Structure formats: structure tokens, C-alpha cells
Amino acid sequence: GAQVGRDKSSSSSAGTHPSVAQSRHMEVDDSVVVPASQPAEEAGPTRPPPVVRRPEEEDEGLSFRQRYERDLQEAKDRLLGADPEFDGDDTNATLTEAERKRGWHYPLTKTQQKKEYGCVVNEQQRFLWRLQDGHLDIVEDYLGDPKKKKTIDINLYDEQGWTPLHYAAQLNHAEIVKVLLAGNANPGLKDKVCGLTAYELATMGVNDDYGPNDEVLEVLNSYGVKK
């Protein structure tokens, strides 16, 4: 359900809440769902799928991608029979015949990722990163296209404990905040680090030098959000 070093020119937030610079990971190829994996030298013993989800404590300190990699085999075992939910769901179709003969494969389809993580991993990353950069057109594209919207979760927390609306409000992207709210983003969600809502982050502003994000606060007020 949302990361790595951004370039040094990016502005960071003051105070105790996490900065955007801390929230970004290196870019990935948007055209790829997940990297194809080579077959293991020796097949390990087959593990039965877990009866319950892992305790939250086991996820502490792990990035979204690390949790994804850790869960691959278990998710694959549980979800191999899932019906395709997305166009082009069979990402193995992109492999060459030679790669297939060598045993290469994509561990999870988009449908399986959606069921396991609440989103298609690379699509969620692309949506969040473009949102942080202020690309209103890309945000509108995701939320306006029913098929693309199914690949993301508009209220998904990333590894920093922030939702897309938290970032848009703190970064003073007023038009993006408006589009997110129209797309059913939940303004009542609090970030998982400091317990702040999007309204409170907008009140704090990008940093102490700029003051409150008045345009964002105006948009939030127009949707009846007061705190």
C-alpha cells in the first residue's frame, strides 16, 4: 500500500515532521512492473503459506520494496490462481523465448500485487513521486482513468508514514490537493510519525521561512476540512 534519496536541491521541511527529501527512493523504470528474476541454482524446500499476516513488528525498519521482496514466494503460493484484473496483466509475455527457456519469470502479476499490497508497486511509486514533484497532469491522469486508478491506493501510507494527501498539503500543491479530495482522499488520516493531518501539515508550511500554505488551507476549508 507508498521513499529514497532525492536530489540535494530539494527543499526539506523544518520541525519534527519528516522531510520530502527523506521520503524518496531512486527512480525506477516506469515501464517495468517488477524486475524479472533469474531461476535459483537449486530449488529450495517449498514453504507452506502462512495462516495469518506477519505481525507489524516484523515490518519495522523495512522499506516497501524490501517487504515486497520478502513476501514474494508466500504471495506467489497464495495467489497463483488469481483472475487477471488489469490489461496486460501477464507481464511474463514481455520475456523473450530464450529467457523463458532459462526459467526467467515475473513473480507477481499486477493483479497479485494489488491483492497483496493494495496497489501495483511501480504505479503507486510513480504516482506518489510525480505528485511530490507537482505534476498535476499525471495525478489527474491516474485519478481520471478508471483502469489506472485501480493500480493505486489514494490513501496508502508510504514507508515514511505519509499518504499522498499529506505530501501534497505540506508541499503547497493546492491544485493537486483539490484533485485528491475530489478522488476521495481521506483528509482525516494522520501521519504515522507525528500524528499530523494534512490540514496541520499545511498550517506548518513547506518550512518555517514560508509560513502556512494558505492556498492549500483554502482548498481544505472548501471541502469542510478544519483540522
Secondary structure, 3 states (H helix, E strand, C coil): CCCCCCCCCCCCCCCCCCCHHHHCCCCCCCCCCCCCECCCCCCCCCCCCCCCCCCHHHHCCCCHHHHHHHHHHHHHHHHCCCCCCCCCCCHHHHCCHHHHHCCCECCCCHHHHHHHHCCCHHHHHHHHHHHHCCCHHHHHHHHHCHHHHCCCCCCCCCCCCCCHHHHHHHCCCHHHHHHHHHCCCCCCCCCCCCCCCHHHHHHHCCCCCCCCCHHHHHHHHHCCCCC
